[in-house]
Amino acid sequence: MTESKRIMISLPNTLLQEVDHIVETEKRNRSEFIREAMKLYIRERHKIEIRETMKKGYREMGAMNLTLSEVGLDLDVYALKRYEAKLAECE
């Protein structure tokens, strides 16, 4: 394990009681519990940040794709009709 630093935290008594109950049940100590809880919290925050970044990107790309499709439809109506005619000839 990497070098550890000792810190002091304050917890409401009810929260400490819950932590102590879990620690006793899982046969761990408070430090292990707090370390694991902090790691879990950080992992979840990263997941949320990634999800939000992806949502933003999808929204931006969606708007750009809509614009491109509208522009593309205006420009390629004749090409699309020719393509459909060729497909119809193959039948």
N, CA, C and O atoms as CSV, one atom per row, in Angstrom:
chain,resi,resn,atom,element,x,y,z
A,1,MET,N,N,0.837,-1.175,0.000
A,1,MET,CA,C,0.000,0.000,0.000
A,1,MET,C,C,0.886,1.243,0.000
A,1,MET,O,O,1.994,1.218,0.537
A,2,THR,N,N,0.408,2.313,-0.592
A,2,THR,CA,C,1.177,3.551,-0.619
A,2,THR,C,C,1.205,4.176,0.771
A,2,THR,O,O,0.507,3.736,1.684
A,3,GLU,N,N,2.018,5.196,0.906
A,3,GLU,CA,C,2.119,5.877,2.191
A,3,GLU,C,C,0.769,6.440,2.596
A,3,GLU,O,O,0.062,7.022,1.773
A,4,SER,N,N,0.417,6.273,3.838
A,4,SER,CA,C,-0.883,6.746,4.345
A,4,SER,C,C,-0.686,7.953,5.238
A,4,SER,O,O,0.356,8.113,5.874
A,5,LYS,N,N,-1.704,8.801,5.277
A,5,LYS,CA,C,-1.708,9.946,6.186
A,5,LYS,C,C,-2.894,9.792,7.118
A,5,LYS,O,O,-3.963,9.340,6.709
A,6,ARG,N,N,-2.709,10.152,8.321
A,6,ARG,CA,C,-3.775,10.097,9.312
A,6,ARG,C,C,-4.559,11.407,9.237
A,6,ARG,O,O,-3.972,12.489,9.214
A,7,ILE,N,N,-5.869,11.301,9.200
A,7,ILE,CA,C,-6.728,12.487,9.200
A,7,ILE,C,C,-7.757,12.343,10.320
A,7,ILE,O,O,-7.990,11.252,10.840
A,8,MET,N,N,-8.351,13.449,10.665
A,8,MET,CA,C,-9.402,13.421,11.670
A,8,MET,C,C,-10.684,13.907,10.999
A,8,MET,O,O,-10.683,14.936,10.323
A,9,ILE,N,N,-11.770,13.172,11.185
A,9,ILE,CA,C,-13.044,13.595,10.625
A,9,ILE,C,C,-14.088,13.618,11.732
A,9,ILE,O,O,-13.953,12.940,12.751
A,10,SER,N,N,-15.111,14.394,11.516
A,10,SER,CA,C,-16.235,14.443,12.453
A,10,SER,C,C,-17.452,13.863,11.767
A,10,SER,O,O,-17.747,14.198,10.620
A,11,LEU,N,N,-18.156,12.998,12.464
A,11,LEU,CA,C,-19.363,12.366,11.928
A,11,LEU,C,C,-20.493,12.507,12.933
A,11,LEU,O,O,-20.259,12.483,14.141
A,12,PRO,N,N,-21.707,12.654,12.445
A,12,PRO,CA,C,-22.838,12.610,13.369
A,12,PRO,C,C,-22.883,11.235,14.041
A,12,PRO,O,O,-22.520,10.230,13.430
A,13,ASN,N,N,-23.315,11.197,15.256
A,13,ASN,CA,C,-23.324,9.962,16.030
A,13,ASN,C,C,-24.111,8.852,15.329
A,13,ASN,O,O,-23.696,7.693,15.346
A,14,THR,N,N,-25.238,9.200,14.718
A,14,THR,CA,C,-26.052,8.167,14.059
A,14,THR,C,C,-25.306,7.536,12.889
A,14,THR,O,O,-25.392,6.327,12.672
A,15,LEU,N,N,-24.577,8.352,12.139
A,15,LEU,CA,C,-23.801,7.824,11.018
A,15,LEU,C,C,-22.672,6.926,11.522
A,15,LEU,O,O,-22.416,5.862,10.958
A,16,LEU,N,N,-22.007,7.358,12.576
A,16,LEU,CA,C,-20.937,6.549,13.148
A,16,LEU,C,C,-21.470,5.206,13.645
A,16,LEU,O,O,-20.811,4.178,13.491
A,17,GLN,N,N,-22.648,5.218,14.233
A,17,GLN,CA,C,-23.257,3.966,14.697
A,17,GLN,C,C,-23.512,3.021,13.520
A,17,GLN,O,O,-23.271,1.818,13.621
A,18,GLU,N,N,-23.997,3.570,12.412
A,18,GLU,CA,C,-24.229,2.740,11.214
A,18,GLU,C,C,-22.914,2.169,10.687
A,18,GLU,O,O,-22.829,0.992,10.336
A,19,VAL,N,N,-21.902,3.014,10.639
A,19,VAL,CA,C,-20.589,2.572,10.172
A,19,VAL,C,C,-20.061,1.471,11.088
A,19,VAL,O,O,-19.588,0.438,10.613
A,20,ASP,N,N,-20.139,1.684,12.371
A,20,ASP,CA,C,-19.648,0.683,13.320
A,20,ASP,C,C,-20.396,-0.633,13.186
A,20,ASP,O,O,-19.798,-1.702,13.316
A,21,HIS,N,N,-21.679,-0.568,12.931
A,21,HIS,CA,C,-22.460,-1.805,12.749
A,21,HIS,C,C,-21.962,-2.570,11.509
A,21,HIS,O,O,-21.770,-3.785,11.557
A,22,ILE,N,N,-21.758,-1.849,10.412
A,22,ILE,CA,C,-21.272,-2.488,9.185
A,22,ILE,C,C,-19.865,-3.044,9.390
A,22,ILE,O,O,-19.568,-4.168,8.986
A,23,VAL,N,N,-19.015,-2.260,10.011
A,23,VAL,CA,C,-17.636,-2.675,10.269
A,23,VAL,C,C,-17.616,-3.960,11.102
A,23,VAL,O,O,-16.860,-4.887,10.811
A,24,GLU,N,N,-18.438,-4.000,12.117
A,24,GLU,CA,C,-18.495,-5.188,12.986
A,24,GLU,C,C,-19.015,-6.397,12.210
A,24,GLU,O,O,-18.481,-7.499,12.335
A,25,THR,N,N,-20.056,-6.183,11.412
A,25,THR,CA,C,-20.645,-7.272,10.636
A,25,THR,C,C,-19.650,-7.825,9.624
A,25,THR,O,O,-19.555,-9.040,9.444
A,26,GLU,N,N,-18.915,-6.949,8.969
A,26,GLU,CA,C,-17.980,-7.364,7.918
A,26,GLU,C,C,-16.580,-7.653,8.451
A,26,GLU,O,O,-15.673,-7.975,7.682
A,27,LYS,N,N,-16.406,-7.540,9.755
A,27,LYS,CA,C,-15.109,-7.816,10.399
A,27,LYS,C,C,-13.976,-6.998,9.749
A,27,LYS,O,O,-12.939,-7.531,9.353
A,28,ARG,N,N,-14.218,-5.712,9.660
A,28,ARG,CA,C,-13.234,-4.774,9.136
A,28,ARG,C,C,-12.986,-3.721,10.189
A,28,ARG,O,O,-13.481,-3.822,11.312
A,29,ASN,N,N,-12.212,-2.700,9.823
A,29,ASN,CA,C,-12.065,-1.577,10.748
A,29,ASN,C,C,-12.563,-0.300,10.071
A,29,ASN,O,O,-12.819,-0.273,8.867
A,30,ARG,N,N,-12.692,0.739,10.865
A,30,ARG,CA,C,-13.243,1.995,10.335
A,30,ARG,C,C,-12.413,2.532,9.176
A,30,ARG,O,O,-12.964,3.004,8.181
A,31,SER,N,N,-11.110,2.463,9.299
A,31,SER,CA,C,-10.242,3.008,8.245
A,31,SER,C,C,-10.486,2.300,6.911
A,31,SER,O,O,-10.592,2.944,5.868
A,32,GLU,N,N,-10.573,0.974,6.957
A,32,GLU,CA,C,-10.848,0.220,5.724
A,32,GLU,C,C,-12.196,0.635,5.143
A,32,GLU,O,O,-12.334,0.844,3.938
A,33,PHE,N,N,-13.174,0.748,6.016
A,33,PHE,CA,C,-14.517,1.136,5.559
A,33,PHE,C,C,-14.496,2.508,4.902
A,33,PHE,O,O,-15.036,2.683,3.810
A,34,ILE,N,N,-13.876,3.479,5.559
A,34,ILE,CA,C,-13.833,4.846,5.030
A,34,ILE,C,C,-13.066,4.891,3.712
A,34,ILE,O,O,-13.494,5.553,2.767
A,35,ARG,N,N,-11.921,4.183,3.645
A,35,ARG,CA,C,-11.155,4.144,2.387
A,35,ARG,C,C,-12.010,3.600,1.253
A,35,ARG,O,O,-12.062,4.180,0.168
A,36,GLU,N,N,-12.683,2.478,1.512
A,36,GLU,CA,C,-13.511,1.853,0.477
A,36,GLU,C,C,-14.677,2.756,0.076
A,36,GLU,O,O,-15.010,2.855,-1.105
A,37,ALA,N,N,-15.293,3.412,1.054
A,37,ALA,CA,C,-16.406,4.324,0.767
A,37,ALA,C,C,-15.936,5.503,-0.092
A,37,ALA,O,O,-16.637,5.928,-1.010
A,38,MET,N,N,-14.757,6.020,0.212
A,38,MET,CA,C,-14.223,7.144,-0.563
A,38,MET,C,C,-13.898,6.722,-1.994
A,38,MET,O,O,-14.186,7.452,-2.942
A,39,LYS,N,N,-13.300,5.548,-2.143
A,39,LYS,CA,C,-12.990,5.046,-3.488
A,39,LYS,C,C,-14.267,4.866,-4.301
A,39,LYS,O,O,-14.325,5.243,-5.471
A,40,LEU,N,N,-15.285,4.292,-3.677
A,40,LEU,CA,C,-16.559,4.086,-4.350
A,40,LEU,C,C,-17.174,5.421,-4.776
A,40,LEU,O,O,-17.671,5.555,-5.894
A,41,TYR,N,N,-17.135,6.392,-3.885
A,41,TYR,CA,C,-17.681,7.711,-4.188
A,41,TYR,C,C,-16.956,8.342,-5.386
A,41,TYR,O,O,-17.590,8.888,-6.289
A,42,ILE,N,N,-15.632,8.258,-5.378
A,42,ILE,CA,C,-14.834,8.842,-6.475
A,42,ILE,C,C,-15.138,8.136,-7.795
A,42,ILE,O,O,-15.277,8.793,-8.827
A,43,ARG,N,N,-15.243,6.797,-7.774
A,43,ARG,CA,C,-15.589,6.047,-9.000
A,43,ARG,C,C,-16.953,6.476,-9.539
A,43,ARG,O,O,-17.119,6.672,-10.743
A,44,GLU,N,N,-17.921,6.619,-8.647
A,44,GLU,CA,C,-19.264,7.020,-9.069
A,44,GLU,C,C,-19.261,8.433,-9.642
A,44,GLU,O,O,-19.952,8.702,-10.626
A,45,ARG,N,N,-18.499,9.332,-9.044
A,45,ARG,CA,C,-18.393,10.704,-9.580
A,45,ARG,C,C,-17.804,10.700,-10.979
A,45,ARG,O,O,-18.270,11.428,-11.855
A,46,HIS,N,N,-16.771,9.876,-11.194
A,46,HIS,CA,C,-16.168,9.779,-12.528
A,46,HIS,C,C,-17.187,9.268,-13.535
A,46,HIS,O,O,-17.269,9.780,-14.652
A,47,LYS,N,N,-17.962,8.265,-13.149
A,47,LYS,CA,C,-18.987,7.728,-14.046
A,47,LYS,C,C,-20.011,8.801,-14.408
A,47,LYS,O,O,-20.410,8.928,-15.566
A,48,ILE,N,N,-20.428,9.568,-13.408
A,48,ILE,CA,C,-21.405,10.641,-13.649
A,48,ILE,C,C,-20.817,11.694,-14.580
A,48,ILE,O,O,-21.491,12.154,-15.501
A,49,GLU,N,N,-19.565,12.079,-14.345
A,49,GLU,CA,C,-18.911,13.082,-15.202
A,49,GLU,C,C,-18.809,12.588,-16.635
A,49,GLU,O,O,-19.070,13.347,-17.569
A,50,ILE,N,N,-18.434,11.331,-16.825
A,50,ILE,CA,C,-18.325,10.763,-18.171
A,50,ILE,C,C,-19.688,10.739,-18.831
A,50,ILE,O,O,-19.825,11.106,-19.998
A,51,ARG,N,N,-20.716,10.300,-18.077
A,51,ARG,CA,C,-22.076,10.249,-18.629
A,51,ARG,C,C,-22.547,11.637,-19.064
A,51,ARG,O,O,-23.130,11.787,-20.137
A,52,GLU,N,N,-22.295,12.647,-18.233
A,52,GLU,CA,C,-22.713,14.010,-18.570
A,52,GLU,C,C,-21.964,14.532,-19.793
A,52,GLU,O,O,-22.553,15.203,-20.641
A,53,THR,N,N,-20.675,14.229,-19.888
A,53,THR,CA,C,-19.886,14.635,-21.050
A,53,THR,C,C,-20.430,13.974,-22.312
A,53,THR,O,O,-20.541,14.614,-23.358
A,54,MET,N,N,-20.769,12.686,-22.207
A,54,MET,CA,C,-21.314,11.974,-23.359
A,54,MET,C,C,-22.676,12.543,-23.762
A,54,MET,O,O,-22.946,12.712,-24.951
A,55,LYS,N,N,-23.532,12.839,-22.786
A,55,LYS,CA,C,-24.838,13.427,-23.093
A,55,LYS,C,C,-24.672,14.735,-23.856
A,55,LYS,O,O,-25.337,14.979,-24.863
A,56,LYS,N,N,-23.760,15.575,-23.344
A,56,LYS,CA,C,-23.507,16.863,-23.998
A,56,LYS,C,C,-23.032,16.642,-25.431
A,56,LYS,O,O,-23.495,17.313,-26.353
A,57,GLY,N,N,-22.111,15.703,-25.617
A,57,GLY,CA,C,-21.598,15.414,-26.960
A,57,GLY,C,C,-22.674,14.900,-27.888
A,57,GLY,O,O,-22.744,15.303,-29.049
A,58,TYR,N,N,-23.535,13.989,-27.371
A,58,TYR,CA,C,-24.613,13.466,-28.207
A,58,TYR,C,C,-25.597,14.564,-28.596
A,58,TYR,O,O,-26.092,14.587,-29.724
A,59,ARG,N,N,-25.885,15.483,-27.654
A,59,ARG,CA,C,-26.789,16.597,-27.988
A,59,ARG,C,C,-26.184,17.468,-29.088
A,59,ARG,O,O,-26.858,17.836,-30.050
A,60,GLU,N,N,-24.894,17.790,-28.927
A,60,GLU,CA,C,-24.222,18.632,-29.920
A,60,GLU,C,C,-24.160,17.930,-31.269
A,60,GLU,O,O,-24.432,18.542,-32.302
A,61,MET,N,N,-23.805,16.656,-31.266
A,61,MET,CA,C,-23.729,15.909,-32.527
A,61,MET,C,C,-25.110,15.756,-33.146
A,61,MET,O,O,-25.252,15.803,-34.368
A,62,GLY,N,N,-26.129,15.574,-32.313
A,62,GLY,CA,C,-27.486,15.453,-32.835
A,62,GLY,C,C,-27.907,16.705,-33.584
A,62,GLY,O,O,-28.494,16.627,-34.663
A,63,ALA,N,N,-27.603,17.853,-33.008
A,63,ALA,CA,C,-27.943,19.119,-33.674
A,63,ALA,C,C,-27.173,19.263,-34.983
A,63,ALA,O,O,-27.731,19.688,-35.995
A,64,MET,N,N,-25.878,18.903,-34.957
A,64,MET,CA,C,-25.079,18.996,-36.182
A,64,MET,C,C,-25.567,18.003,-37.235
A,64,MET,O,O,-25.648,18.337,-38.417
A,65,ASN,N,N,-25.892,16.788,-36.807
A,65,ASN,CA,C,-26.380,15.783,-37.754
A,65,ASN,C,C,-27.695,16.206,-38.384
A,65,ASN,O,O,-27.912,15.996,-39.577
A,66,LEU,N,N,-28.584,16.810,-37.578
A,66,LEU,CA,C,-29.850,17.289,-38.122
A,66,LEU,C,C,-29.606,18.362,-39.173
A,66,LEU,O,O,-30.211,18.332,-40.245
A,67,THR,N,N,-28.731,19.301,-38.875
A,67,THR,CA,C,-28.404,20.359,-39.833
A,67,THR,C,C,-27.819,19.765,-41.110
A,67,THR,O,O,-28.218,20.130,-42.216
A,68,LEU,N,N,-26.866,18.842,-40.944
A,68,LEU,CA,C,-26.245,18.222,-42.119
A,68,LEU,C,C,-27.254,17.437,-42.951
A,68,LEU,O,O,-27.212,17.462,-44.181
A,69,SER,N,N,-28.160,16.739,-42.268
A,69,SER,CA,C,-29.144,15.959,-43.022
A,69,SER,C,C,-30.093,16.874,-43.784
A,69,SER,O,O,-30.480,16.567,-44.911
A,70,GLU,N,N,-30.468,17.992,-43.178
A,70,GLU,CA,C,-31.362,18.930,-43.863
A,70,GLU,C,C,-30.666,19.554,-45.060
A,70,GLU,O,O,-31.266,19.683,-46.127
A,71,VAL,N,N,-29.410,19.942,-44.898
A,71,VAL,CA,C,-28.645,20.515,-46.004
A,71,VAL,C,C,-28.439,19.457,-47.081
A,71,VAL,O,O,-28.596,19.723,-48.273
A,72,GLY,N,N,-28.086,18.258,-46.642
A,72,GLY,CA,C,-27.850,17.171,-47.589
A,72,GLY,C,C,-29.096,16.814,-48.372
A,72,GLY,O,O,-29.011,16.530,-49.567
A,73,LEU,N,N,-30.249,16.821,-47.726
A,73,LEU,CA,C,-31.489,16.506,-48.432
A,73,LEU,C,C,-31.801,17.554,-49.477
A,73,LEU,O,O,-32.253,17.225,-50.574
A,74,ASP,N,N,-31.566,18.806,-49.149
A,74,ASP,CA,C,-31.821,19.874,-50.110
A,74,ASP,C,C,-30.913,19.743,-51.327
A,74,ASP,O,O,-31.361,19.971,-52.450
A,75,LEU,N,N,-29.657,19.382,-51.131
A,75,LEU,CA,C,-28.706,19.332,-52.220
A,75,LEU,C,C,-28.822,18.051,-53.049
A,75,LEU,O,O,-28.566,18.075,-54.252
A,76,ASP,N,N,-29.196,16.958,-52.435
A,76,ASP,CA,C,-29.133,15.665,-53.103
A,76,ASP,C,C,-30.496,15.077,-53.470
A,76,ASP,O,O,-30.605,13.867,-53.667
A,77,VAL,N,N,-31.524,15.900,-53.565
A,77,VAL,CA,C,-32.847,15.376,-53.910
A,77,VAL,C,C,-32.797,14.715,-55.288
A,77,VAL,O,O,-33.363,13.640,-55.486
A,78,TYR,N,N,-32.131,15.349,-56.221
A,78,TYR,CA,C,-32.079,14.796,-57.577
A,78,TYR,C,C,-31.239,13.529,-57.620
A,78,TYR,O,O,-31.602,12.569,-58.299
A,79,ALA,N,N,-30.124,13.515,-56.904
A,79,ALA,CA,C,-29.290,12.312,-56.847
A,79,ALA,C,C,-30.063,11.176,-56.205
A,79,ALA,O,O,-29.957,10.031,-56.643
A,80,LEU,N,N,-30.834,11.472,-55.179
A,80,LEU,CA,C,-31.639,10.450,-54.519
A,80,LEU,C,C,-32.696,9.904,-55.471
A,80,LEU,O,O,-32.934,8.696,-55.503
A,81,LYS,N,N,-33.328,10.771,-56.239
A,81,LYS,CA,C,-34.348,10.315,-57.199
A,81,LYS,C,C,-33.720,9.437,-58.287
A,81,LYS,O,O,-34.307,8.433,-58.691
A,82,ARG,N,N,-32.534,9.814,-58.756
A,82,ARG,CA,C,-31.851,8.985,-59.753
A,82,ARG,C,C,-31.503,7.621,-59.168
A,82,ARG,O,O,-31.655,6.599,-59.838
A,83,TYR,N,N,-31.042,7.601,-57.931
A,83,TYR,CA,C,-30.696,6.348,-57.258
A,83,TYR,C,C,-31.933,5.475,-57.110
A,83,TYR,O,O,-31.876,4.272,-57.366
A,84,GLU,N,N,-33.041,6.062,-56.703
A,84,GLU,CA,C,-34.281,5.296,-56.558
A,84,GLU,C,C,-34.744,4.745,-57.905
A,84,GLU,O,O,-35.265,3.633,-57.982
A,85,ALA,N,N,-34.549,5.536,-58.975
A,85,ALA,CA,C,-34.933,5.072,-60.320
A,85,ALA,C,C,-34.087,3.891,-60.727
A,85,ALA,O,O,-34.603,2.930,-61.297
A,86,LYS,N,N,-32.796,3.939,-60.446
A,86,LYS,CA,C,-31.918,2.817,-60.780
A,86,LYS,C,C,-32.327,1.561,-60.015
A,86,LYS,O,O,-32.325,0.458,-60.562
A,87,LEU,N,N,-32.679,1.744,-58.742
A,87,LEU,CA,C,-33.136,0.610,-57.944
A,87,LEU,C,C,-34.423,0.022,-58.529
A,87,LEU,O,O,-34.602,-1.195,-58.565
A,88,ALA,N,N,-35.300,0.894,-58.980
A,88,ALA,CA,C,-36.572,0.423,-59.543
A,88,ALA,C,C,-36.325,-0.361,-60.845
A,88,ALA,O,O,-37.053,-1.310,-61.136
A,89,GLU,N,N,-35.310,0.026,-61.627
A,89,GLU,CA,C,-34.994,-0.680,-62.869
A,89,GLU,C,C,-34.500,-2.082,-62.607
A,89,GLU,O,O,-34.687,-2.972,-63.436
A,90,CYS,N,N,-33.858,-2.297,-61.442
A,90,CYS,CA,C,-33.310,-3.605,-61.107
A,90,CYS,C,C,-34.409,-4.616,-60.752
A,90,CYS,O,O,-34.175,-5.823,-60.799
A,91,GLU,N,N,-35.555,-4.149,-60.414
A,91,GLU,CA,C,-36.617,-5.058,-59.987
A,91,GLU,C,C,-37.188,-5.802,-61.115
A,91,GLU,O,O,-38.096,-6.611,-60.925
